[in-house]
Amino acid sequence: MTSEQLFKYFPNLTPLQRQQFEQLPQLYNFWNNQINVISRKDIDELYERHVLHSLGIAKIISFLPGEKVLDVGTGGGFPGIPLAILFPDADFYLVDSIGKKIKVVQEVAATLGLKNVRAANLRAEQVDEKFDYVISRAVTRLGEFYPWVKGKFTKSTKNTFPSGILYLKGGDLEQEIAESGLKVQQFYLKDHFTEAFFETKQVVFVSSKS
C-alpha cells in the first residue's frame, strides 16, 4: 500500500498531515533497524497493517478538541501515533511496559512535531489520570484488559460515544466477549476498507459504564 492509497480513505488531510504520514515508513525503518519494534514481515506493510489499521478507529469516532486519549500497550506507537496525526487537537498519552519501545515513540513524535503526544514507560495500572477514551490494539483478552483501565475514565464527554474503550481486535470474538461479561458494540473494518487484511478486523467499543 502506498501513501496515496492511504489518502484515498482520508481525503481531507492537510498538507502537514499528508507530509507526516509520508514520513512514517522512513522513520520506522530507521528505528526498526536500531530497536526491533515491528516484525520484519510487517515493516514492508506498514501503511496497511499498522497505519490504516490504527486509523480504523477514526472510521468509528472522531476525537474532539481537548479530549484525552490513553493508548495502552502502544508498542512502537500504534494506534496512537496515526490517530494523533489525524486529530491534532486531541491529547494522546501513549504507554508501554517496554522502555525501548517508548523511546521509539518519543523519537517518532518529536521528528513529526506532534505536540499532542506524550509517552511513558508505564503499565496501564500505573497511570494515575482520567481519560475520555482508552485505545489499544489486541494487547490481551477483553476480560483481562478492562480491569486495567476501569476507573480511569472522565464522567462525561460531548462526543457521539460515551467515554470508554476502543479496542482493535481480529478473528472470531464471540467466546472472548462472552467470557468478559462486558456489553460491547462491534464495528467491522471490512465495511470501511477493501483490503483483504481487514476481512476479520474490528473495533470493539466498551462503555466505561459496562
PyMOL commands that place a pseudoatom at each C-alpha (Angstrom):
pseudoatom trace, name=CA, resn=MET, resi=1, chain=A, elem=C, hetatm=0, pos=[0.000, 0.000, 0.000]
pseudoatom trace, name=CA, resn=THR, resi=2, chain=A, elem=C, hetatm=0, pos=[1.274, 3.484, -0.897]
pseudoatom trace, name=CA, resn=SER, resi=3, chain=A, elem=C, hetatm=0, pos=[0.614, 6.767, 0.872]
pseudoatom trace, name=CA, resn=GLU, resi=4, chain=A, elem=C, hetatm=0, pos=[-1.728, 7.764, -1.977]
pseudoatom trace, name=CA, resn=GLN, resi=5, chain=A, elem=C, hetatm=0, pos=[-3.826, 4.629, -1.409]
pseudoatom trace, name=CA, resn=LEU, resi=6, chain=A, elem=C, hetatm=0, pos=[-3.968, 5.514, 2.293]
pseudoatom trace, name=CA, resn=PHE, resi=7, chain=A, elem=C, hetatm=0, pos=[-5.040, 9.089, 1.492]
pseudoatom trace, name=CA, resn=LYS, resi=8, chain=A, elem=C, hetatm=0, pos=[-7.983, 7.865, -0.591]
pseudoatom trace, name=CA, resn=TYR, resi=9, chain=A, elem=C, hetatm=0, pos=[-9.588, 6.709, 2.649]
pseudoatom trace, name=CA, resn=PHE, resi=10, chain=A, elem=C, hetatm=0, pos=[-8.867, 10.079, 4.297]
pseudoatom trace, name=CA, resn=PRO, resi=11, chain=A, elem=C, hetatm=0, pos=[-9.194, 12.677, 1.527]
pseudoatom trace, name=CA, resn=ASN, resi=12, chain=A, elem=C, hetatm=0, pos=[-9.441, 15.769, 3.746]
pseudoatom trace, name=CA, resn=LEU, resi=13, chain=A, elem=C, hetatm=0, pos=[-5.947, 15.739, 5.217]
pseudoatom trace, name=CA, resn=THR, resi=14, chain=A, elem=C, hetatm=0, pos=[-3.981, 18.977, 5.432]
pseudoatom trace, name=CA, resn=PRO, resi=15, chain=A, elem=C, hetatm=0, pos=[-0.616, 19.240, 3.636]
pseudoatom trace, name=CA, resn=LEU, resi=16, chain=A, elem=C, hetatm=0, pos=[1.104, 18.875, 7.036]
pseudoatom trace, name=CA, resn=GLN, resi=17, chain=A, elem=C, hetatm=0, pos=[-0.836, 15.702, 7.870]
pseudoatom trace, name=CA, resn=ARG, resi=18, chain=A, elem=C, hetatm=0, pos=[-0.013, 14.206, 4.468]
pseudoatom trace, name=CA, resn=GLN, resi=19, chain=A, elem=C, hetatm=0, pos=[3.648, 15.022, 4.997]
pseudoatom trace, name=CA, resn=GLN, resi=20, chain=A, elem=C, hetatm=0, pos=[3.606, 13.434, 8.481]
pseudoatom trace, name=CA, resn=PHE, resi=21, chain=A, elem=C, hetatm=0, pos=[2.029, 10.233, 7.168]
pseudoatom trace, name=CA, resn=GLU, resi=22, chain=A, elem=C, hetatm=0, pos=[4.532, 10.132, 4.298]
pseudoatom trace, name=CA, resn=GLN, resi=23, chain=A, elem=C, hetatm=0, pos=[7.424, 10.304, 6.786]
pseudoatom trace, name=CA, resn=LEU, resi=24, chain=A, elem=C, hetatm=0, pos=[6.311, 7.209, 8.717]
pseudoatom trace, name=CA, resn=PRO, resi=25, chain=A, elem=C, hetatm=0, pos=[7.888, 4.412, 6.598]
pseudoatom trace, name=CA, resn=GLN, resi=26, chain=A, elem=C, hetatm=0, pos=[11.318, 6.054, 6.589]
pseudoatom trace, name=CA, resn=LEU, resi=27, chain=A, elem=C, hetatm=0, pos=[11.129, 6.796, 10.323]
pseudoatom trace, name=CA, resn=TYR, resi=28, chain=A, elem=C, hetatm=0, pos=[10.015, 3.297, 11.300]
pseudoatom trace, name=CA, resn=ASN, resi=29, chain=A, elem=C, hetatm=0, pos=[12.532, 1.640, 9.003]
pseudoatom trace, name=CA, resn=PHE, resi=30, chain=A, elem=C, hetatm=0, pos=[15.280, 3.670, 10.654]
pseudoatom trace, name=CA, resn=TRP, resi=31, chain=A, elem=C, hetatm=0, pos=[14.170, 2.930, 14.219]
pseudoatom trace, name=CA, resn=ASN, resi=32, chain=A, elem=C, hetatm=0, pos=[13.351, -0.687, 13.484]
pseudoatom trace, name=CA, resn=ASN, resi=33, chain=A, elem=C, hetatm=0, pos=[16.968, -1.223, 12.482]
pseudoatom trace, name=CA, resn=GLN, resi=34, chain=A, elem=C, hetatm=0, pos=[18.085, 0.136, 15.884]
pseudoatom trace, name=CA, resn=ILE, resi=35, chain=A, elem=C, hetatm=0, pos=[15.353, -1.318, 18.091]
pseudoatom trace, name=CA, resn=ASN, resi=36, chain=A, elem=C, hetatm=0, pos=[13.097, -4.013, 16.676]
pseudoatom trace, name=CA, resn=VAL, resi=37, chain=A, elem=C, hetatm=0, pos=[9.547, -2.765, 17.367]
pseudoatom trace, name=CA, resn=ILE, resi=38, chain=A, elem=C, hetatm=0, pos=[7.758, -4.069, 14.267]
pseudoatom trace, name=CA, resn=SER, resi=39, chain=A, elem=C, hetatm=0, pos=[8.149, -7.574, 12.855]
pseudoatom trace, name=CA, resn=ARG, resi=40, chain=A, elem=C, hetatm=0, pos=[10.335, -7.762, 9.739]
pseudoatom trace, name=CA, resn=LYS, resi=41, chain=A, elem=C, hetatm=0, pos=[7.484, -9.024, 7.558]
pseudoatom trace, name=CA, resn=ASP, resi=42, chain=A, elem=C, hetatm=0, pos=[5.159, -6.242, 8.725]
pseudoatom trace, name=CA, resn=ILE, resi=43, chain=A, elem=C, hetatm=0, pos=[7.540, -3.311, 8.240]
pseudoatom trace, name=CA, resn=ASP, resi=44, chain=A, elem=C, hetatm=0, pos=[7.045, -3.601, 4.449]
pseudoatom trace, name=CA, resn=GLU, resi=45, chain=A, elem=C, hetatm=0, pos=[3.280, -3.439, 5.006]
pseudoatom trace, name=CA, resn=LEU, resi=46, chain=A, elem=C, hetatm=0, pos=[3.451, -0.513, 7.437]
pseudoatom trace, name=CA, resn=TYR, resi=47, chain=A, elem=C, hetatm=0, pos=[0.695, 1.563, 5.843]
pseudoatom trace, name=CA, resn=GLU, resi=48, chain=A, elem=C, hetatm=0, pos=[-1.819, -1.271, 5.673]
pseudoatom trace, name=CA, resn=ARG, resi=49, chain=A, elem=C, hetatm=0, pos=[-1.106, -3.329, 8.792]
pseudoatom trace, name=CA, resn=HIS, resi=50, chain=A, elem=C, hetatm=0, pos=[-0.179, -0.544, 11.188]
pseudoatom trace, name=CA, resn=VAL, resi=51, chain=A, elem=C, hetatm=0, pos=[-1.175, 2.910, 9.973]
pseudoatom trace, name=CA, resn=LEU, resi=52, chain=A, elem=C, hetatm=0, pos=[-4.506, 2.177, 8.262]
pseudoatom trace, name=CA, resn=HIS, resi=53, chain=A, elem=C, hetatm=0, pos=[-5.361, -0.447, 10.878]
pseudoatom trace, name=CA, resn=SER, resi=54, chain=A, elem=C, hetatm=0, pos=[-4.842, 2.179, 13.592]
pseudoatom trace, name=CA, resn=LEU, resi=55, chain=A, elem=C, hetatm=0, pos=[-6.968, 4.665, 11.650]
pseudoatom trace, name=CA, resn=GLY, resi=56, chain=A, elem=C, hetatm=0, pos=[-9.825, 2.156, 11.645]
pseudoatom trace, name=CA, resn=ILE, resi=57, chain=A, elem=C, hetatm=0, pos=[-10.770, 3.738, 14.979]
pseudoatom trace, name=CA, resn=ALA, resi=58, chain=A, elem=C, hetatm=0, pos=[-11.236, 7.064, 13.134]
pseudoatom trace, name=CA, resn=LYS, resi=59, chain=A, elem=C, hetatm=0, pos=[-13.902, 5.439, 10.953]
pseudoatom trace, name=CA, resn=ILE, resi=60, chain=A, elem=C, hetatm=0, pos=[-15.898, 4.814, 14.138]
pseudoatom trace, name=CA, resn=ILE, resi=61, chain=A, elem=C, hetatm=0, pos=[-15.261, 8.015, 16.102]
pseudoatom trace, name=CA, resn=SER, resi=62, chain=A, elem=C, hetatm=0, pos=[-13.723, 11.472, 15.659]
pseudoatom trace, name=CA, resn=PHE, resi=63, chain=A, elem=C, hetatm=0, pos=[-11.904, 12.661, 18.749]
pseudoatom trace, name=CA, resn=LEU, resi=64, chain=A, elem=C, hetatm=0, pos=[-12.919, 16.187, 19.717]
pseudoatom trace, name=CA, resn=PRO, resi=65, chain=A, elem=C, hetatm=0, pos=[-10.519, 19.052, 20.525]
pseudoatom trace, name=CA, resn=GLY, resi=66, chain=A, elem=C, hetatm=0, pos=[-9.261, 18.747, 24.088]
pseudoatom trace, name=CA, resn=GLU, resi=67, chain=A, elem=C, hetatm=0, pos=[-10.318, 15.133, 24.562]
pseudoatom trace, name=CA, resn=LYS, resi=68, chain=A, elem=C, hetatm=0, pos=[-7.792, 12.935, 26.352]
pseudoatom trace, name=CA, resn=VAL, resi=69, chain=A, elem=C, hetatm=0, pos=[-6.951, 9.529, 24.894]
pseudoatom trace, name=CA, resn=LEU, resi=70, chain=A, elem=C, hetatm=0, pos=[-4.833, 6.822, 26.541]
pseudoatom trace, name=CA, resn=ASP, resi=71, chain=A, elem=C, hetatm=0, pos=[-3.095, 4.268, 24.281]
pseudoatom trace, name=CA, resn=VAL, resi=72, chain=A, elem=C, hetatm=0, pos=[-2.294, 1.164, 26.358]
pseudoatom trace, name=CA, resn=GLY, resi=73, chain=A, elem=C, hetatm=0, pos=[0.480, -1.163, 25.177]
pseudoatom trace, name=CA, resn=THR, resi=74, chain=A, elem=C, hetatm=0, pos=[1.299, 1.174, 22.305]
pseudoatom trace, name=CA, resn=GLY, resi=75, chain=A, elem=C, hetatm=0, pos=[4.400, -0.761, 21.196]
pseudoatom trace, name=CA, resn=GLY, resi=76, chain=A, elem=C, hetatm=0, pos=[6.036, 1.404, 18.541]
pseudoatom trace, name=CA, resn=GLY, resi=77, chain=A, elem=C, hetatm=0, pos=[3.172, 3.893, 18.648]
pseudoatom trace, name=CA, resn=PHE, resi=78, chain=A, elem=C, hetatm=0, pos=[0.072, 2.155, 17.303]
pseudoatom trace, name=CA, resn=PRO, resi=79, chain=A, elem=C, hetatm=0, pos=[-2.709, 3.100, 17.222]
pseudoatom trace, name=CA, resn=GLY, resi=80, chain=A, elem=C, hetatm=0, pos=[-1.700, 6.336, 18.992]
pseudoatom trace, name=CA, resn=ILE, resi=81, chain=A, elem=C, hetatm=0, pos=[0.704, 7.980, 16.517]
pseudoatom trace, name=CA, resn=PRO, resi=82, chain=A, elem=C, hetatm=0, pos=[-1.504, 7.761, 13.376]
pseudoatom trace, name=CA, resn=LEU, resi=83, chain=A, elem=C, hetatm=0, pos=[-4.525, 8.952, 15.377]
pseudoatom trace, name=CA, resn=ALA, resi=84, chain=A, elem=C, hetatm=0, pos=[-2.520, 11.822, 16.877]
pseudoatom trace, name=CA, resn=ILE, resi=85, chain=A, elem=C, hetatm=0, pos=[-1.616, 12.940, 13.339]
pseudoatom trace, name=CA, resn=LEU, resi=86, chain=A, elem=C, hetatm=0, pos=[-5.270, 12.757, 12.302]
pseudoatom trace, name=CA, resn=PHE, resi=87, chain=A, elem=C, hetatm=0, pos=[-6.618, 14.529, 15.408]
pseudoatom trace, name=CA, resn=PRO, resi=88, chain=A, elem=C, hetatm=0, pos=[-4.031, 17.218, 16.260]
pseudoatom trace, name=CA, resn=ASP, resi=89, chain=A, elem=C, hetatm=0, pos=[-6.362, 18.954, 18.739]
pseudoatom trace, name=CA, resn=ALA, resi=90, chain=A, elem=C, hetatm=0, pos=[-6.913, 15.878, 20.936]
pseudoatom trace, name=CA, resn=ASP, resi=91, chain=A, elem=C, hetatm=0, pos=[-4.319, 14.850, 23.540]
pseudoatom trace, name=CA, resn=PHE, resi=92, chain=A, elem=C, hetatm=0, pos=[-2.737, 11.399, 23.390]
pseudoatom trace, name=CA, resn=TYR, resi=93, chain=A, elem=C, hetatm=0, pos=[-0.842, 9.616, 26.158]
pseudoatom trace, name=CA, resn=LEU, resi=94, chain=A, elem=C, hetatm=0, pos=[0.977, 6.502, 24.884]
pseudoatom trace, name=CA, resn=VAL, resi=95, chain=A, elem=C, hetatm=0, pos=[2.190, 3.974, 27.451]
pseudoatom trace, name=CA, resn=ASP, resi=96, chain=A, elem=C, hetatm=0, pos=[4.024, 0.665, 27.218]
pseudoatom trace, name=CA, resn=SER, resi=97, chain=A, elem=C, hetatm=0, pos=[5.786, -1.529, 29.769]
pseudoatom trace, name=CA, resn=ILE, resi=98, chain=A, elem=C, hetatm=0, pos=[8.821, -1.897, 27.458]
pseudoatom trace, name=CA, resn=GLY, resi=99, chain=A, elem=C, hetatm=0, pos=[11.090, 1.141, 27.705]
pseudoatom trace, name=CA, resn=LYS, resi=100, chain=A, elem=C, hetatm=0, pos=[12.876, 0.778, 24.349]
pseudoatom trace, name=CA, resn=LYS, resi=101, chain=A, elem=C, hetatm=0, pos=[9.538, 0.901, 22.532]
pseudoatom trace, name=CA, resn=ILE, resi=102, chain=A, elem=C, hetatm=0, pos=[8.649, 4.157, 24.284]
pseudoatom trace, name=CA, resn=LYS, resi=103, chain=A, elem=C, hetatm=0, pos=[11.991, 5.609, 23.172]
pseudoatom trace, name=CA, resn=VAL, resi=104, chain=A, elem=C, hetatm=0, pos=[10.956, 4.942, 19.567]
pseudoatom trace, name=CA, resn=VAL, resi=105, chain=A, elem=C, hetatm=0, pos=[7.547, 6.557, 20.168]
pseudoatom trace, name=CA, resn=GLN, resi=106, chain=A, elem=C, hetatm=0, pos=[9.155, 9.654, 21.669]
pseudoatom trace, name=CA, resn=GLU, resi=107, chain=A, elem=C, hetatm=0, pos=[11.651, 9.981, 18.805]
pseudoatom trace, name=CA, resn=VAL, resi=108, chain=A, elem=C, hetatm=0, pos=[8.975, 9.494, 16.123]
pseudoatom trace, name=CA, resn=ALA, resi=109, chain=A, elem=C, hetatm=0, pos=[6.622, 12.009, 17.774]
pseudoatom trace, name=CA, resn=ALA, resi=110, chain=A, elem=C, hetatm=0, pos=[9.450, 14.552, 18.120]
pseudoatom trace, name=CA, resn=THR, resi=111, chain=A, elem=C, hetatm=0, pos=[10.564, 14.167, 14.485]
pseudoatom trace, name=CA, resn=LEU, resi=112, chain=A, elem=C, hetatm=0, pos=[6.983, 14.580, 13.259]
pseudoatom trace, name=CA, resn=GLY, resi=113, chain=A, elem=C, hetatm=0, pos=[6.484, 17.623, 15.501]
pseudoatom trace, name=CA, resn=LEU, resi=114, chain=A, elem=C, hetatm=0, pos=[3.491, 16.076, 17.293]
pseudoatom trace, name=CA, resn=LYS, resi=115, chain=A, elem=C, hetatm=0, pos=[2.811, 18.433, 20.203]
pseudoatom trace, name=CA, resn=ASN, resi=116, chain=A, elem=C, hetatm=0, pos=[-0.261, 16.432, 21.249]
pseudoatom trace, name=CA, resn=VAL, resi=117, chain=A, elem=C, hetatm=0, pos=[1.645, 13.238, 22.162]
pseudoatom trace, name=CA, resn=ARG, resi=118, chain=A, elem=C, hetatm=0, pos=[3.157, 12.216, 25.499]
pseudoatom trace, name=CA, resn=ALA, resi=119, chain=A, elem=C, hetatm=0, pos=[4.730, 8.806, 26.028]
pseudoatom trace, name=CA, resn=ALA, resi=120, chain=A, elem=C, hetatm=0, pos=[5.809, 6.956, 29.171]
pseudoatom trace, name=CA, resn=ASN, resi=121, chain=A, elem=C, hetatm=0, pos=[7.294, 3.607, 30.157]
pseudoatom trace, name=CA, resn=LEU, resi=122, chain=A, elem=C, hetatm=0, pos=[4.384, 2.526, 32.358]
pseudoatom trace, name=CA, resn=ARG, resi=123, chain=A, elem=C, hetatm=0, pos=[1.900, -0.293, 32.755]
pseudoatom trace, name=CA, resn=ALA, resi=124, chain=A, elem=C, hetatm=0, pos=[-1.747, 0.734, 32.408]
pseudoatom trace, name=CA, resn=GLU, resi=125, chain=A, elem=C, hetatm=0, pos=[-2.345, 0.157, 36.127]
pseudoatom trace, name=CA, resn=GLN, resi=126, chain=A, elem=C, hetatm=0, pos=[0.334, 2.756, 36.979]
pseudoatom trace, name=CA, resn=VAL, resi=127, chain=A, elem=C, hetatm=0, pos=[-1.354, 5.577, 35.057]
pseudoatom trace, name=CA, resn=ASP, resi=128, chain=A, elem=C, hetatm=0, pos=[-2.975, 7.982, 37.510]
pseudoatom trace, name=CA, resn=GLU, resi=129, chain=A, elem=C, hetatm=0, pos=[-5.115, 10.194, 35.268]
pseudoatom trace, name=CA, resn=LYS, resi=130, chain=A, elem=C, hetatm=0, pos=[-8.613, 10.249, 33.782]
pseudoatom trace, name=CA, resn=PHE, resi=131, chain=A, elem=C, hetatm=0, pos=[-9.307, 9.949, 30.063]
pseudoatom trace, name=CA, resn=ASP, resi=132, chain=A, elem=C, hetatm=0, pos=[-12.242, 10.282, 27.705]
pseudoatom trace, name=CA, resn=TYR, resi=133, chain=A, elem=C, hetatm=0, pos=[-11.166, 7.189, 25.781]
pseudoatom trace, name=CA, resn=VAL, resi=134, chain=A, elem=C, hetatm=0, pos=[-8.733, 4.294, 26.052]
pseudoatom trace, name=CA, resn=ILE, resi=135, chain=A, elem=C, hetatm=0, pos=[-7.464, 2.837, 22.785]
pseudoatom trace, name=CA, resn=SER, resi=136, chain=A, elem=C, hetatm=0, pos=[-5.423, -0.314, 22.261]
pseudoatom trace, name=CA, resn=ARG, resi=137, chain=A, elem=C, hetatm=0, pos=[-4.575, -2.975, 19.730]
pseudoatom trace, name=CA, resn=ALA, resi=138, chain=A, elem=C, hetatm=0, pos=[-5.070, -6.582, 20.808]
pseudoatom trace, name=CA, resn=VAL, resi=139, chain=A, elem=C, hetatm=0, pos=[-2.853, -6.371, 23.880]
pseudoatom trace, name=CA, resn=THR, resi=140, chain=A, elem=C, hetatm=0, pos=[-4.747, -9.135, 25.685]
pseudoatom trace, name=CA, resn=ARG, resi=141, chain=A, elem=C, hetatm=0, pos=[-8.235, -10.599, 26.042]
pseudoatom trace, name=CA, resn=LEU, resi=142, chain=A, elem=C, hetatm=0, pos=[-11.001, -8.099, 26.764]
pseudoatom trace, name=CA, resn=GLY, resi=143, chain=A, elem=C, hetatm=0, pos=[-11.817, -9.630, 30.137]
pseudoatom trace, name=CA, resn=GLU, resi=144, chain=A, elem=C, hetatm=0, pos=[-8.224, -9.113, 31.274]
pseudoatom trace, name=CA, resn=PHE, resi=145, chain=A, elem=C, hetatm=0, pos=[-7.857, -5.673, 29.715]
pseudoatom trace, name=CA, resn=TYR, resi=146, chain=A, elem=C, hetatm=0, pos=[-10.938, -3.998, 31.196]
pseudoatom trace, name=CA, resn=PRO, resi=147, chain=A, elem=C, hetatm=0, pos=[-9.808, -4.169, 34.871]
pseudoatom trace, name=CA, resn=TRP, resi=148, chain=A, elem=C, hetatm=0, pos=[-6.517, -2.448, 33.948]
pseudoatom trace, name=CA, resn=VAL, resi=149, chain=A, elem=C, hetatm=0, pos=[-8.329, 0.719, 32.876]
pseudoatom trace, name=CA, resn=LYS, resi=150, chain=A, elem=C, hetatm=0, pos=[-11.545, 0.620, 34.886]
pseudoatom trace, name=CA, resn=GLY, resi=151, chain=A, elem=C, hetatm=0, pos=[-11.853, 3.817, 36.887]
pseudoatom trace, name=CA, resn=LYS, resi=152, chain=A, elem=C, hetatm=0, pos=[-9.614, 5.843, 34.536]
pseudoatom trace, name=CA, resn=PHE, resi=153, chain=A, elem=C, hetatm=0, pos=[-12.473, 7.492, 32.640]
pseudoatom trace, name=CA, resn=THR, resi=154, chain=A, elem=C, hetatm=0, pos=[-13.894, 11.007, 32.745]
pseudoatom trace, name=CA, resn=LYS, resi=155, chain=A, elem=C, hetatm=0, pos=[-17.543, 11.257, 33.816]
pseudoatom trace, name=CA, resn=SER, resi=156, chain=A, elem=C, hetatm=0, pos=[-18.909, 12.792, 30.618]
pseudoatom trace, name=CA, resn=THR, resi=157, chain=A, elem=C, hetatm=0, pos=[-17.987, 13.685, 27.049]
pseudoatom trace, name=CA, resn=LYS, resi=158, chain=A, elem=C, hetatm=0, pos=[-19.769, 15.625, 24.296]
pseudoatom trace, name=CA, resn=ASN, resi=159, chain=A, elem=C, hetatm=0, pos=[-18.763, 13.017, 21.713]
pseudoatom trace, name=CA, resn=THR, resi=160, chain=A, elem=C, hetatm=0, pos=[-21.138, 10.638, 19.902]
pseudoatom trace, name=CA, resn=PHE, resi=161, chain=A, elem=C, hetatm=0, pos=[-19.875, 7.806, 22.114]
pseudoatom trace, name=CA, resn=PRO, resi=162, chain=A, elem=C, hetatm=0, pos=[-19.746, 7.902, 25.910]
pseudoatom trace, name=CA, resn=SER, resi=163, chain=A, elem=C, hetatm=0, pos=[-16.291, 7.563, 27.437]
pseudoatom trace, name=CA, resn=GLY, resi=164, chain=A, elem=C, hetatm=0, pos=[-14.920, 4.034, 27.073]
pseudoatom trace, name=CA, resn=ILE, resi=165, chain=A, elem=C, hetatm=0, pos=[-12.546, 1.634, 25.324]
pseudoatom trace, name=CA, resn=LEU, resi=166, chain=A, elem=C, hetatm=0, pos=[-11.969, 1.414, 21.566]
pseudoatom trace, name=CA, resn=TYR, resi=167, chain=A, elem=C, hetatm=0, pos=[-10.147, -1.863, 21.056]
pseudoatom trace, name=CA, resn=LEU, resi=168, chain=A, elem=C, hetatm=0, pos=[-8.738, -3.131, 17.745]
pseudoatom trace, name=CA, resn=LYS, resi=169, chain=A, elem=C, hetatm=0, pos=[-9.194, -6.894, 17.537]
pseudoatom trace, name=CA, resn=GLY, resi=170, chain=A, elem=C, hetatm=0, pos=[-9.294, -9.607, 14.890]
pseudoatom trace, name=CA, resn=GLY, resi=171, chain=A, elem=C, hetatm=0, pos=[-10.883, -13.008, 14.393]
pseudoatom trace, name=CA, resn=ASP, resi=172, chain=A, elem=C, hetatm=0, pos=[-13.937, -14.564, 15.982]
pseudoatom trace, name=CA, resn=LEU, resi=173, chain=A, elem=C, hetatm=0, pos=[-14.531, -12.765, 19.283]
pseudoatom trace, name=CA, resn=GLU, resi=174, chain=A, elem=C, hetatm=0, pos=[-17.788, -14.414, 20.325]
pseudoatom trace, name=CA, resn=GLN, resi=175, chain=A, elem=C, hetatm=0, pos=[-16.269, -16.544, 23.100]
pseudoatom trace, name=CA, resn=GLU, resi=176, chain=A, elem=C, hetatm=0, pos=[-13.914, -13.793, 24.299]
pseudoatom trace, name=CA, resn=ILE, resi=177, chain=A, elem=C, hetatm=0, pos=[-16.765, -11.289, 24.587]
pseudoatom trace, name=CA, resn=ALA, resi=178, chain=A, elem=C, hetatm=0, pos=[-18.989, -13.821, 26.356]
pseudoatom trace, name=CA, resn=GLU, resi=179, chain=A, elem=C, hetatm=0, pos=[-16.188, -14.647, 28.832]
pseudoatom trace, name=CA, resn=SER, resi=180, chain=A, elem=C, hetatm=0, pos=[-15.612, -10.967, 29.593]
pseudoatom trace, name=CA, resn=GLY, resi=181, chain=A, elem=C, hetatm=0, pos=[-19.221, -10.388, 30.671]
pseudoatom trace, name=CA, resn=LEU, resi=182, chain=A, elem=C, hetatm=0, pos=[-18.983, -6.913, 29.095]
pseudoatom trace, name=CA, resn=LYS, resi=183, chain=A, elem=C, hetatm=0, pos=[-21.561, -5.210, 26.917]
pseudoatom trace, name=CA, resn=VAL, resi=184, chain=A, elem=C, hetatm=0, pos=[-19.831, -4.326, 23.671]
pseudoatom trace, name=CA, resn=GLN, resi=185, chain=A, elem=C, hetatm=0, pos=[-20.533, -2.823, 20.268]
pseudoatom trace, name=CA, resn=GLN, resi=186, chain=A, elem=C, hetatm=0, pos=[-18.659, -4.336, 17.321]
pseudoatom trace, name=CA, resn=PHE, resi=187, chain=A, elem=C, hetatm=0, pos=[-17.699, -2.412, 14.177]
pseudoatom trace, name=CA, resn=TYR, resi=188, chain=A, elem=C, hetatm=0, pos=[-16.258, -4.294, 11.217]
pseudoatom trace, name=CA, resn=LEU, resi=189, chain=A, elem=C, hetatm=0, pos=[-13.398, -2.656, 9.337]
pseudoatom trace, name=CA, resn=LYS, resi=190, chain=A, elem=C, hetatm=0, pos=[-14.233, -4.537, 6.129]
pseudoatom trace, name=CA, resn=ASP, resi=191, chain=A, elem=C, hetatm=0, pos=[-17.171, -2.098, 5.906]
pseudoatom trace, name=CA, resn=HIS, resi=192, chain=A, elem=C, hetatm=0, pos=[-14.656, 0.740, 5.532]
pseudoatom trace, name=CA, resn=PHE, resi=193, chain=A, elem=C, hetatm=0, pos=[-11.521, -0.748, 3.921]
pseudoatom trace, name=CA, resn=THR, resi=194, chain=A, elem=C, hetatm=0, pos=[-11.396, -3.087, 0.903]
pseudoatom trace, name=CA, resn=GLU, resi=195, chain=A, elem=C, hetatm=0, pos=[-8.029, -4.790, 1.592]
pseudoatom trace, name=CA, resn=ALA, resi=196, chain=A, elem=C, hetatm=0, pos=[-8.226, -8.500, 2.495]
pseudoatom trace, name=CA, resn=PHE, resi=197, chain=A, elem=C, hetatm=0, pos=[-6.238, -7.829, 5.686]
pseudoatom trace, name=CA, resn=PHE, resi=198, chain=A, elem=C, hetatm=0, pos=[-9.346, -6.176, 7.196]
pseudoatom trace, name=CA, resn=GLU, resi=199, chain=A, elem=C, hetatm=0, pos=[-11.735, -9.048, 6.497]
pseudoatom trace, name=CA, resn=THR, resi=200, chain=A, elem=C, hetatm=0, pos=[-11.761, -10.199, 10.147]
pseudoatom trace, name=CA, resn=LYS, resi=201, chain=A, elem=C, hetatm=0, pos=[-10.636, -6.974, 11.833]
pseudoatom trace, name=CA, resn=GLN, resi=202, chain=A, elem=C, hetatm=0, pos=[-12.944, -4.962, 14.045]
pseudoatom trace, name=CA, resn=VAL, resi=203, chain=A, elem=C, hetatm=0, pos=[-13.165, -2.120, 16.524]
pseudoatom trace, name=CA, resn=VAL, resi=204, chain=A, elem=C, hetatm=0, pos=[-14.815, -3.208, 19.765]
pseudoatom trace, name=CA, resn=PHE, resi=205, chain=A, elem=C, hetatm=0, pos=[-16.330, -0.424, 21.862]
pseudoatom trace, name=CA, resn=VAL, resi=206, chain=A, elem=C, hetatm=0, pos=[-16.852, -0.934, 25.590]
pseudoatom trace, name=CA, resn=SER, resi=207, chain=A, elem=C, hetatm=0, pos=[-18.561, 1.863, 27.516]
pseudoatom trace, name=CA, resn=SER, resi=208, chain=A, elem=C, hetatm=0, pos=[-16.884, 2.951, 30.748]
pseudoatom trace, name=CA, resn=LYS, resi=209, chain=A, elem=C, hetatm=0, pos=[-20.206, 2.165, 32.424]
pseudoatom trace, name=CA, resn=SER, resi=210, chain=A, elem=C, hetatm=0, pos=[-20.034, -1.556, 31.458]
for i in range(1, 210): cmd.bond("trace and resi %d" % i, "trace and resi %d" % (i + 1))
show_as sticks, trace
zoom trace
